[in-house]
Amino acid sequence: MLEFRDILLRQGGFTLAADFALPQGRHAVIGASGSGKSTLLALVGGFLSPERGRLVWDGQDITGMAPGRRPVSTLFQHHNLFPHLTVAQNVGMGLRPDLRLDRAQKDRVTQVLEEVGLGGTADRRPGALSGGQQGRVALARVLLRARPLLLLDEPFAALGPALKSEMLALLSRIVDETGATVLMVTHDPADARAFAPLTVLVEDGRAHAPCPTGPLLDDPPPGLRAYLG
């Protein structure tokens, strides 16, 4: 469980407050542009520090913990793949950034590529892959890190509807199998409905406690209704 205990984060004139517990499972993060959705993820990832309050993961205070030591992996929209490295090398960086992998680790890279439907692509470069395949490479790298908390910042926003649906289904299956806790920022209510039983609404300077996604989107509060149109 991830707990936001009386958190207040301040950036210039912008503030974001949060005081709730996030249970294990899949959660969407939704709100108007500029409301603080990505800021919330940056707080969890350790790239921003709160002015007040504590961030607690499974009973451990991680508020002052460096990003690299947190039980967190992040999947970004642009995937952050290295074009000069092969698919296997990009994925292998999830285990060792210096890529000095032993045989067991190389076998694990091969296995996770198979799991995301990329068997046979290990020696290709990212530029030779489709957008959906590049997303799978980034997902494979995150899976290899095996961190229990996964942050997704609109990772499939640039994909077409069919491919996005496929990636969300794949991600849902993998998350359920691994028991990870996920926060996925999205601007698309259809993605939230498809992926996340619970949604965190970020509005008016506050990240609200997660609530059932369907009822929230069926009858959104005024600010979210205006944003969704």
Backbone torsions as a table, in degrees:
resi	resn	phi	psi	omega
1	MET	NA	137.5	176.6
2	LEU	-104.5	126.0	-177.2
3	GLU	-116.4	128.7	170.6
4	PHE	-99.9	104.9	-174.5
5	ARG	-102.3	98.9	176.4
6	ASP	52.6	47.2	-178.0
7	ILE	-77.7	135.2	168.7
8	LEU	-135.1	119.7	178.4
9	LEU	-115.5	134.1	-177.4
10	ARG	-127.1	130.0	175.2
11	GLN	-131.5	101.6	-175.4
12	GLY	60.3	-122.2	178.9
13	GLY	-91.0	2.9	-178.3
14	PHE	-99.3	136.2	175.5
15	THR	-129.3	149.1	176.0
16	LEU	-136.6	124.9	179.1
17	ALA	-112.6	150.0	177.7
18	ALA	-155.2	134.7	179.1
19	ASP	-152.2	82.2	-178.1
20	PHE	-162.5	169.8	176.4
21	ALA	-111.4	140.4	-179.0
22	LEU	-109.9	112.4	-179.1
23	PRO	-73.7	168.1	176.8
24	GLN	-62.2	143.4	177.3
25	GLY	132.0	-164.7	-174.4
26	ARG	-101.0	128.0	-178.6
27	HIS	-133.1	136.6	169.8
28	ALA	-91.4	155.1	172.3
29	VAL	-123.8	118.8	-173.8
30	ILE	-134.1	152.0	-179.8
31	GLY	168.0	170.2	-178.9
32	ALA	-64.3	159.5	176.1
33	SER	-58.4	133.5	179.6
34	GLY	81.0	6.2	-177.4
35	SER	-76.8	-22.1	178.4
36	GLY	119.9	18.2	-178.2
37	LYS	-63.4	-51.5	179.0
38	SER	-68.2	-30.2	176.1
39	THR	-62.3	-39.5	178.2
40	LEU	-61.8	-42.8	178.4
41	LEU	-66.0	-39.8	179.0
42	ALA	-63.9	-33.9	176.0
43	LEU	-64.1	-47.9	-179.6
44	VAL	-65.0	-37.9	-179.6
45	GLY	-73.3	-13.0	178.1
46	GLY	92.6	11.2	-178.9
47	PHE	-91.5	-10.6	172.6
48	LEU	-132.8	146.0	-178.1
49	SER	-113.6	138.7	179.3
50	PRO	-75.8	151.2	173.3
51	GLU	-75.8	-28.6	-177.9
52	ARG	-147.0	150.9	172.7
53	GLY	96.3	179.9	-176.3
54	ARG	-134.7	149.1	174.0
55	LEU	-112.2	122.4	-171.4
56	VAL	-125.7	128.6	177.2
57	TRP	-116.1	117.9	179.3
58	ASP	47.7	44.4	176.6
59	GLY	86.4	-6.8	-179.0
60	GLN	-101.8	128.3	177.2
61	ASP	-74.0	114.4	-179.1
62	ILE	-110.5	13.2	-174.4
63	THR	-55.6	-43.4	-177.6
64	GLY	-98.6	8.0	-176.6
65	MET	-76.5	138.3	178.8
66	ALA	-63.6	149.9	-177.7
67	PRO	-52.9	-43.0	-176.6
68	GLY	-68.2	-19.1	-179.2
69	ARG	-96.0	-6.7	-177.9
70	ARG	-77.3	154.7	179.8
71	PRO	-79.7	48.0	-167.3
72	VAL	-128.9	138.9	165.5
73	SER	-124.4	149.5	-178.3
74	THR	-126.4	134.6	175.9
75	LEU	-114.3	116.0	-175.2
76	PHE	-95.8	166.2	-179.8
77	GLN	-62.3	-37.4	-175.0
78	HIS	-97.0	8.3	168.0
79	HIS	70.4	-26.8	178.9
80	ASN	55.9	45.1	175.3
81	LEU	-87.1	149.7	179.4
82	PHE	-95.3	115.4	-171.8
83	PRO	-66.2	-24.1	-177.7
84	HIS	-85.7	-7.1	179.7
85	LEU	-101.1	154.2	175.3
86	THR	-73.0	169.7	175.5
87	VAL	-57.2	-47.3	-179.4
88	ALA	-61.2	-38.9	179.6
89	GLN	-68.9	-41.2	177.5
90	ASN	-59.9	-42.3	179.4
91	VAL	-70.5	-41.8	-178.3
92	GLY	-60.1	-23.8	177.8
93	MET	-63.8	-18.6	174.5
94	GLY	-66.2	-22.1	177.4
95	LEU	-95.9	-48.0	-178.9
96	ARG	-145.4	116.3	179.5
97	PRO	-59.3	-25.3	179.1
98	ASP	-84.9	-3.9	176.1
99	LEU	61.4	23.5	175.0
100	ARG	-89.0	75.2	-174.2
101	LEU	-91.6	140.2	173.5
102	ASP	-83.6	179.1	-175.6
103	ARG	-61.4	-42.4	-179.4
104	ALA	-62.2	-40.0	179.2
105	GLN	-68.3	-38.9	176.7
106	LYS	-64.4	-38.1	177.0
107	ASP	-64.4	-36.5	178.4
108	ARG	-66.8	-37.6	175.7
109	VAL	-60.1	-47.0	178.5
110	THR	-59.3	-41.9	-178.5
111	GLN	-64.1	-44.9	-176.2
112	VAL	-71.5	-30.2	174.3
113	LEU	-64.5	-38.4	175.5
114	GLU	-63.9	-39.8	-177.5
115	GLU	-62.0	-33.7	-178.9
116	VAL	-98.4	13.2	175.3
117	GLY	78.4	27.9	-178.5
118	LEU	-118.6	25.3	176.5
119	GLY	-59.4	136.1	180.0
120	GLY	89.3	0.4	-179.4
121	THR	-105.3	5.1	-169.8
122	ALA	-54.4	-36.1	-174.4
123	ASP	-94.9	3.4	179.1
124	ARG	-85.1	161.2	175.9
125	ARG	-96.0	153.0	-179.5
126	PRO	-54.5	-35.2	-178.1
127	GLY	-64.9	-17.9	179.4
128	ALA	-90.8	2.3	-177.0
129	LEU	-105.8	157.1	173.1
130	SER	-73.4	169.5	178.2
131	GLY	-60.6	-40.1	178.5
132	GLY	-66.0	-38.5	178.0
133	GLN	-66.7	-39.3	177.1
134	GLN	-61.8	-39.1	176.0
135	GLY	-61.7	-36.3	178.4
136	ARG	-69.0	-35.6	176.2
137	VAL	-61.8	-47.2	179.5
138	ALA	-62.6	-39.4	178.1
139	LEU	-65.0	-40.9	178.8
140	ALA	-60.9	-41.2	179.8
141	ARG	-63.5	-41.5	178.1
142	VAL	-63.8	-42.2	179.9
143	LEU	-63.0	-36.8	-178.4
144	LEU	-66.9	-29.3	177.4
145	ARG	-68.6	-27.6	174.8
146	ALA	54.6	41.0	174.2
147	ARG	-85.0	144.7	-174.0
148	PRO	-78.1	-10.4	-178.2
149	LEU	-122.5	120.3	-174.7
150	LEU	-118.2	127.8	178.8
151	LEU	-110.5	129.6	-178.1
152	LEU	-122.6	116.4	-179.0
153	ASP	-105.6	84.3	-178.8
154	GLU	46.9	53.6	-171.5
155	PRO	-69.2	-21.1	-176.0
156	PHE	-117.3	18.6	-174.5
157	ALA	-62.6	-29.5	-176.3
158	ALA	-86.1	-2.9	-177.1
159	LEU	-87.5	154.0	174.3
160	GLY	-69.0	164.7	-174.2
161	PRO	-55.8	-45.0	-176.4
162	ALA	-66.3	-44.9	-178.8
163	LEU	-69.0	-37.9	176.9
164	LYS	-61.5	-43.7	178.6
165	SER	-60.6	-40.3	178.8
166	GLU	-63.7	-43.2	-179.1
167	MET	-68.0	-39.3	178.7
168	LEU	-65.3	-38.4	178.0
169	ALA	-66.1	-42.2	177.5
170	LEU	-61.9	-46.4	-179.5
171	LEU	-62.9	-42.5	179.2
172	SER	-59.4	-44.5	-179.6
173	ARG	-62.0	-45.8	-177.5
174	ILE	-66.7	-41.8	179.8
175	VAL	-62.8	-42.5	179.9
176	ASP	-65.7	-35.4	179.3
177	GLU	-69.7	-36.1	-176.0
178	THR	-90.3	-16.6	-179.0
179	GLY	75.3	22.9	-179.7
180	ALA	-71.7	161.4	171.0
181	THR	-106.6	130.2	-171.1
182	VAL	-126.1	137.2	167.5
183	LEU	-118.5	116.4	-178.9
184	MET	-117.6	112.7	174.0
185	VAL	-73.4	131.9	176.7
186	THR	-148.9	151.2	172.8
187	HIS	-104.4	-1.3	-174.3
188	ASP	-107.0	112.3	-178.9
189	PRO	-61.2	-27.7	178.3
190	ALA	-65.3	-37.6	177.1
191	ASP	-64.9	-42.2	179.0
192	ALA	-61.4	-44.2	179.9
193	ARG	-63.4	-41.1	-175.8
194	ALA	-71.8	-32.7	-169.8
195	PHE	-104.1	-37.4	-163.2
196	ALA	-120.3	116.9	173.3
197	PRO	-62.8	-29.8	-179.2
198	LEU	-123.0	149.4	-179.5
199	THR	-132.4	137.3	173.1
200	VAL	-96.8	117.7	176.8
201	LEU	-89.3	127.7	175.3
202	VAL	-109.2	116.2	-172.8
203	GLU	-158.0	140.2	175.4
204	ASP	54.3	41.6	175.2
205	GLY	76.9	17.1	-179.0
206	ARG	-141.2	137.1	168.9
207	ALA	-92.5	119.2	-174.1
208	HIS	-89.4	156.6	178.5
209	ALA	-58.1	144.9	-178.1
210	PRO	-61.2	140.9	178.2
211	CYS	-135.9	162.8	-178.4
212	PRO	-55.8	131.8	-172.4
213	THR	-64.7	-48.0	-176.4
214	GLY	-56.9	-55.9	179.7
215	PRO	-59.6	-37.2	179.3
216	LEU	-62.4	-44.4	-177.3
217	LEU	-79.6	-25.3	176.1
218	ASP	-70.5	-33.3	-178.5
219	ASP	-138.5	69.1	-174.8
220	PRO	-70.8	153.5	173.1
221	PRO	-64.5	164.0	-172.1
222	PRO	-54.1	-43.5	-178.4
223	GLY	-64.1	-43.5	178.2
224	LEU	-69.7	-36.9	178.3
225	ARG	-61.2	-41.9	179.6
226	ALA	-66.0	-37.2	179.4
227	TYR	-68.4	-43.7	-177.4
228	LEU	-73.3	-25.5	176.4
229	GLY	82.1	NA	NA
